[in-house]
């Protein structure tokens, strides 16, 4: 491919970088993401250029005039610099609004196209094509699989009681959770002997957030309960 039609090898590598990254960027563009076609192409093209610079400099150093000590350049350092540096651009694509985080997939696709540019710059064209195909399968095909996987939510439920024995209090709380078919991942038990207060912190896994109101209501009417606090786990 490097010698096809007599054009220089770097021409075909840059062209392939534009083509493959454009495919990934088009998928992001069609989904209305801010980092779309142009961003992905420029990231991949830039990574290819930097990697090519390392390859060309290595060839130049290897062709040192006779009698002089050759200079060897480690092209892997250039690749590492590209991947590390692109992380800042990917971080800018991630947005958080309250409990909603967006842009993670776009940030990952930007990072992927940077790696794609490095591979193309080094001349591993078959690897680049296969990687792009797998990326498309991930971006397009796995969307339907994700929609069919039941969601899992992780919450913390704190129940504070007073004037009741700990075994009875814990058993009653566990029974409410069991009736709602909510899985308890962990439990913390804190007692305050001077005030006889008991604090139970349940770390829960559930698939239906609509149970929140019912669950808090049922916990609130248990004997000895003074307060019920519901929180989202980080």
Order of alpha helices (4+ residues) and beta strands (2+ residues): alpha-alpha-alpha-beta-beta-alpha-alpha-alpha-beta-alpha-beta-beta-alpha-beta
